[in-house]
Amino acid sequence: MTEPSSSPPTGATPADAPAPDARVDPAAEVGAALSTAGLLAPAFPGRHLGAVLPAVAAAIGARGVRGSADARGRLGLPGARRACVVLVDGLGRNNLSERAGHAPFLRSLLQGSPALRSGFPSTTAASIASFGTGTPPGRHGLVGYSVRVPGTGELANMVSWNDGADPHAWQREPTVFEQLGDAGIPVTSVGPARFAGSGLTEAALRGARYVGAESLPDRVDAAASELAGTSLVYLYWGDLDKAGHHHGWGSSQWGDELSAVDSELARLARSLPRGTSLYVTADHGMVDVDPARRWDVAGTPALAEGVVVVAGEPRALHLHVTQPGEDVGPDEVAVRARGVAGRWRETLGPSAVVVTGVDAIAAGWFGDVAEHVRPLIGDVVVAMAGRATVVDSRTQSPGSLELVGVHGSLTPHEVVVPFLAVHA
């Protein structure tokens, strides 16, 4: 895509700027750039998706779960004998609010309910890992849909885990389910049978007894049955996200799927045993792409120059500027990163906030960052604004390039998720 050159957003640093340590406050500059672009800064450890399971653990009386009392206070949860937490993939709070005519039950819970933020990137792998561990991406290491593997330079898919990576070695934080198990509190996870023992399940949600069920009615039945003898039940549903990816969240297909979800969750609420709390949340929301504002790295020399690997996804990109094993000092990496960032800002203009990885970390985009996670974060990190995308047809499948609904960035539609409650 070719567009006239645009001025970078306020707060962005031009290519010939001084080194980061010469600026007054890089984090403030990044914050200003986000605000100008209409993007929201990640909220960890505030009202964040990662607070949900620790808060619920405290509400059902569990001890020994890291940060649970503080999380419960932030979310204001009442006590309960047991709880069921439902995560609907792709159900952004703004998406739900704007299509609420399809969801009378969920709409009845929406007013006055807290809004949570899912974090950066607002993508399933990163968000579910934060949900499952109570930690930000900088701790759990699932920092994108795809992540460059240190040492090899290959891209690891954090959803499929089809590259053979060990999820236990990659994601080193204890999950909330593991901590509950250590405290003697049983947990059941209900989802598709193929997810039992999958890479993402083992990385983010290990520690629960897994019950496979395919249709949403079957999952609701399984959850209701498990609540008779289990303190905490987790239920996942992913078809709303699929409908959005293929048809857009403004489509009739998305609305029909939302109606089906609403009906089944209303049935689940009616079946709750006394003393049970039901919570409904999501991993992220969604925006529909603007085909006129799509760039392809493969066909845009200014974007390809100096970039060795493009990781992440079209709304949230990690750009790496060194070859695996290349002997390059931090000063040279910084020079390369500023050069790449400057070219991307000049090319994308107000359609993106482009920052160095150093500045993204300083601004808290990934929360507290563990030493082993730092190499996974790009030397340059890109958060897309509006409905714009950047793809790389050299490494992405044709199907992924044709998605209508996308997510990953920090627009309110992508990063703000609902937190709805029913108390029986």
C-alpha positions in Angstrom: 0.0 0.0 0.0 1.3 3.4 -0.9 0.2 6.5 1.0 1.4 10.1 1.2 3.8 10.7 4.0 2.2 11.7 7.3 3.5 13.3 10.4 4.1 11.0 13.3 1.7 11.1 16.2 2.5 13.4 19.1 5.0 11.8 21.4 6.6 9.7 18.7 10.4 10.1 18.3 11.9 10.8 14.9 14.6 8.6 13.5 17.4 11.1 14.2 16.4 11.6 17.9 19.0 11.2 20.6 19.5 8.0 22.4 16.6 7.1 24.8 18.6 8.0 27.9 19.0 11.6 26.6 15.2 12.2 26.7 13.4 13.5 29.7 10.8 10.8 30.1 10.4 8.2 27.4 7.4 6.6 29.2 5.6 10.0 29.2 6.3 10.4 25.5 4.9 6.9 24.8 1.8 7.7 26.9 1.2 10.9 24.9 1.5 9.0 21.6 -1.1 6.4 22.8 -3.5 9.1 23.8 -3.1 11.0 20.5 -3.8 7.8 18.6 -6.9 6.9 20.7 -5.2 4.0 22.4 -5.4 2.9 26.0 -2.4 2.1 28.1 -2.4 -1.3 29.7 -3.8 -1.3 33.2 -1.8 -4.0 34.9 -2.0 -4.5 37.9 -5.3 -2.5 38.1 -8.7 -3.7 36.9 -7.0 -6.2 34.5 -8.0 -9.5 33.2 -5.2 -11.1 35.2 -7.0 -10.1 38.4 -10.1 -12.3 37.7 -9.0 -15.7 38.9 -7.0 -14.6 41.9 -10.0 -12.4 43.0 -12.4 -15.4 42.5 -10.1 -17.6 44.4 -10.2 -15.2 47.4 -14.0 -14.9 47.1 -14.4 -18.7 47.5 -12.1 -18.7 50.5 -9.0 -20.0 49.0 -5.6 -19.2 50.6 -2.2 -19.2 49.1 -3.0 -17.7 45.7 -0.6 -14.9 44.9 -2.2 -11.5 45.1 -5.7 -12.9 45.6 -6.8 -10.6 48.4 -5.7 -7.5 46.6 -7.4 -8.6 43.4 -10.6 -9.3 45.2 -10.5 -5.8 46.6 -10.0 -4.2 43.2 -12.9 -6.1 41.7 -15.1 -5.9 44.7 -16.3 -9.6 44.8 -18.6 -10.9 47.4 -18.0 -14.2 49.2 -19.3 -17.4 47.6 -19.2 -21.2 48.3 -18.3 -21.9 44.7 -17.8 -20.1 41.4 -18.0 -20.6 37.6 -15.9 -18.3 35.4 -16.9 -18.2 31.7 -14.4 -16.7 29.2 -16.0 -15.9 25.8 -13.3 -15.4 23.2 -13.6 -12.1 21.4 -16.4 -10.6 23.5 -15.2 -7.0 23.9 -17.2 -4.8 26.2 -17.8 -2.2 23.5 -18.7 -5.0 21.0 -21.2 -6.3 23.4 -22.7 -2.9 24.2 -23.1 -2.0 20.6 -24.7 -5.4 19.7 -26.6 -5.7 22.9 -29.9 -6.2 21.1 -28.7 -9.8 20.4 -28.0 -10.4 24.1 -30.8 -9.5 26.5 -29.4 -11.6 29.4 -25.9 -10.2 29.1 -27.3 -6.7 28.5 -29.1 -6.9 31.8 -25.8 -7.5 33.6 -23.8 -4.8 31.7 -25.0 -1.6 33.4 -22.9 -0.8 36.4 -20.5 -3.7 35.9 -16.8 -3.0 35.9 -14.8 -2.8 32.7 -11.5 -4.7 32.7 -8.5 -4.3 30.3 -7.0 -7.3 28.7 -3.4 -6.0 28.2 -1.0 -5.7 25.3 -1.1 -7.4 23.0 -4.9 -8.0 23.2 -4.7 -11.5 21.7 -5.8 -14.9 22.9 -2.5 -16.4 23.9 -1.2 -13.4 25.8 -4.6 -12.7 27.5 -5.4 -16.2 28.5 -1.9 -16.6 29.9 -2.5 -13.4 32.0 -5.9 -14.7 33.0 -4.5 -18.1 34.0 -1.4 -16.9 35.8 -2.5 -13.6 37.2 0.6 -12.1 35.7 1.4 -9.7 32.8 3.0 -10.8 29.5 6.3 -9.6 30.7 6.3 -12.4 33.3 4.6 -15.3 31.5 6.3 -14.8 28.2 3.4 -15.2 25.8 4.0 -11.8 24.4 2.2 -12.2 21.0 0.4 -14.5 18.6 3.8 -15.4 17.2 7.1 -14.9 19.1 10.6 -15.1 17.8 12.5 -18.0 19.5 15.8 -16.8 20.9 18.8 -18.6 19.4 17.0 -19.9 16.3 15.1 -16.8 15.0 12.1 -19.1 14.1 8.6 -17.9 14.8 6.8 -19.9 17.6 3.0 -19.8 17.4 1.6 -19.3 20.9 -1.8 -20.6 20.1 -1.0 -23.8 18.2 2.4 -24.6 19.7 3.1 -26.6 16.6 6.8 -25.9 16.7 7.6 -28.3 19.5 8.3 -25.7 22.2 7.9 -26.9 25.8 5.1 -24.8 27.3 6.3 -25.5 30.9 9.8 -24.2 30.1 8.4 -21.2 28.2 5.8 -20.2 30.7 7.5 -20.4 34.2 4.9 -18.7 36.4 2.6 -20.9 38.5 -1.0 -20.9 37.3 -3.8 -20.0 39.6 -5.2 -23.5 39.0 -1.9 -25.0 40.2 -2.0 -22.8 43.3 -5.5 -23.8 44.1 -4.6 -27.4 43.7 -1.8 -27.0 46.1 -4.3 -25.5 48.6 -6.5 -28.6 48.2 -9.2 -26.8 46.2 -10.3 -28.7 43.1 -10.8 -26.9 39.8 -12.5 -28.2 36.6 -11.8 -26.7 33.1 -14.5 -27.3 30.5 -13.6 -26.9 26.8 -13.1 -28.7 23.5 -11.5 -32.1 23.9 -8.7 -31.2 21.6 -7.5 -28.5 24.0 -6.8 -31.1 26.8 -3.1 -31.1 27.2 -2.5 -28.6 24.4 0.4 -26.3 24.5 -1.7 -23.2 25.4 -3.6 -25.2 28.1 -0.3 -26.4 29.6 1.3 -23.0 29.5 -1.6 -20.9 30.8 -4.2 -23.2 32.5 -2.4 -26.2 33.8 -3.5 -27.6 37.1 -7.3 -28.2 36.5 -9.1 -31.4 35.7 -10.1 -31.1 32.1 -13.6 -32.1 30.9 -14.0 -32.1 27.1 -17.3 -31.0 25.6 -17.9 -29.7 22.1 -21.1 -27.7 21.7 -21.9 -24.8 24.0 -25.0 -26.5 25.4 -22.9 -29.5 26.2 -20.3 -27.3 27.9 -23.0 -25.6 29.9 -24.4 -29.0 31.0 -20.9 -30.1 32.0 -20.3 -26.9 34.0 -23.6 -27.2 35.8 -22.9 -30.8 36.7 -19.3 -30.1 37.9 -20.6 -27.3 40.2 -22.3 -29.9 42.3 -18.9 -31.1 43.6 -16.3 -28.6 42.5 -15.4 -25.2 44.1 -14.3 -23.6 40.8 -15.3 -24.3 37.2 -13.9 -22.6 34.2 -15.7 -22.7 30.8 -14.2 -21.5 27.5 -16.2 -20.7 24.3 -14.4 -19.7 21.1 -16.9 -19.5 18.3 -17.8 -15.9 18.7 -14.2 -15.0 18.0 -14.3 -17.3 14.9 -17.4 -15.5 13.6 -15.7 -12.2 14.1 -12.5 -13.2 12.3 -14.4 -14.6 9.3 -17.3 -12.2 9.0 -16.6 -9.1 11.2 -18.1 -8.3 14.6 -20.7 -6.1 12.9 -22.0 -9.0 10.8 -25.2 -11.0 11.1 -23.2 -14.1 11.8 -21.5 -12.5 14.8 -24.9 -11.3 16.0 -26.4 -14.8 15.7 -23.5 -16.3 17.6 -23.8 -13.7 20.3 -27.5 -14.6 20.6 -26.7 -18.3 21.0 -24.1 -17.5 23.7 -26.5 -15.2 25.5 -29.2 -17.9 25.6 -26.9 -20.6 26.9 -25.3 -18.4 29.6 -28.8 -17.4 30.8 -29.6 -21.1 31.1 -26.4 -21.6 33.1 -27.3 -18.8 35.4 -30.7 -20.4 36.1 -29.0 -23.7 37.0 -26.5 -22.3 39.5 -26.6 -24.0 42.9 -27.3 -21.7 45.8 -24.2 -19.9 47.0 -22.6 -19.9 43.6 -21.2 -16.9 41.7 -21.1 -16.8 37.9 -18.6 -14.5 36.2 -18.5 -13.8 32.5 -15.5 -12.1 30.9 -13.4 -12.2 27.7 -9.8 -12.3 26.5 -10.1 -9.3 24.1 -12.5 -7.5 21.8 -12.3 -6.8 18.1 -12.2 -4.3 15.3 -13.1 -4.8 11.6 -10.2 -4.1 9.3 -10.1 -1.2 6.8 -8.7 -2.7 3.6 -7.6 0.7 2.5 -5.3 1.0 5.5 -3.4 -2.2 5.2 0.4 -2.3 4.6 2.3 -5.4 3.5 5.9 -5.5 4.7 6.8 -7.7 1.8 5.8 -5.0 -0.7 6.8 -1.9 1.3 10.6 -1.4 1.2 10.5 1.3 3.9 8.9 -1.2 6.3 11.2 -4.1 5.3 14.5 -2.2 5.6 16.5 -3.3 8.6 13.9 -5.7 9.9 15.1 -9.3 10.3 11.9 -10.9 11.7 8.3 -9.7 12.0 6.6 -11.4 14.9 3.2 -10.8 16.6 0.2 -10.1 14.4 -1.3 -7.4 12.1 -2.5 -5.2 15.0 0.5 -5.7 17.3 3.9 -6.3 15.9 7.3 -7.2 17.3 10.2 -6.2 14.9 13.6 -7.7 15.5 16.7 -6.1 14.0 19.4 -8.6 14.7 20.2 -12.1 13.3 20.2 -15.0 15.7 23.6 -15.3 17.3 24.8 -12.0 15.8 27.4 -10.3 18.0 25.9 -6.9 18.3 26.2 -4.6 21.3 23.2 -2.8 22.9 24.3 0.6 21.4 24.2 -0.8 17.9 20.8 -2.5 18.5 19.5 0.8 19.8 20.7 2.6 16.6 19.1 0.0 14.4 15.9 0.0 16.4 15.6 3.8 16.2 16.2 3.7 12.4 13.5 1.1 11.9 11.1 2.9 14.2 11.6 6.1 12.3 10.9 4.6 8.9 7.8 2.9 10.2 6.5 6.1 11.8 7.1 8.0 8.5 5.3 5.3 6.5 2.3 4.6 8.8 1.8 8.1 10.2 -1.2 8.4 12.6 -2.2 4.8 11.8 0.2 3.4 14.4 2.2 4.1 17.6 5.7 2.9 16.9 8.2 2.7 19.8 11.4 0.9 20.6 11.1 -2.2 22.8 13.1 -0.4 25.5 10.5 2.4 25.5 7.5 -0.1 25.4 8.9 -1.8 28.5 9.6 1.5 30.3 6.0 2.6 29.6 4.6 -0.6 31.1 3.2 -2.2 28.0 4.2 -5.7 29.2 4.1 -5.1 32.9 7.1 -6.3 34.9 9.4 -8.0 32.5 11.4 -11.1 33.6 15.0 -11.5 32.3 14.2 -14.5 30.2 11.2 -12.7 28.5 13.1 -9.6 27.4 14.6 -11.3 24.2 11.0 -12.2 23.2 10.0 -8.6 23.0 10.7 -6.8 19.7 13.5 -4.3 19.3 10.6 -2.2 17.9 7.0 -2.6 19.0 4.0 -1.4 17.0 0.5 -0.8 18.2 -1.9 -0.1 15.3 -4.5 2.6 15.6 -8.0 2.9 14.1 -8.7 -0.1 11.9 -5.3 -0.3 10.2 -3.1 -3.4 9.9 0.4 -4.3 8.8 0.8 -7.8 7.4 3.8 -9.8 6.1 2.8 -12.0 3.2 6.2 -13.7 3.3 5.4 -15.5 6.6 1.6 -15.3 7.1 -0.9 -17.7 5.6 -3.2 -16.5 2.9 -6.2 -17.2 5.2 -4.8 -15.0 7.9 -4.4 -12.2 5.5 -8.1 -12.3 4.7 -9.5 -12.0 8.2 -12.2 -9.4 8.6 -12.2 -9.0 12.3 -8.9 -8.6 14.1 -7.4 -7.6 17.5 -4.1 -7.2 19.3 -3.8 -3.4 19.7 -5.0 -1.0 22.4 -8.2 0.5 21.0 -11.1 0.4 23.5 -12.9 -2.1 21.2 -9.9 -4.5 21.5 -8.6 -4.1 25.0 -11.7 -3.4 27.2 -13.5 -6.5 28.2 -16.7 -7.1 30.3 -16.8 -8.5 33.8 -20.4 -9.6 34.4 -21.7 -11.3 37.5 -24.6 -13.4 38.7 -24.9 -14.5 42.4 -27.3 -17.3 43.2 
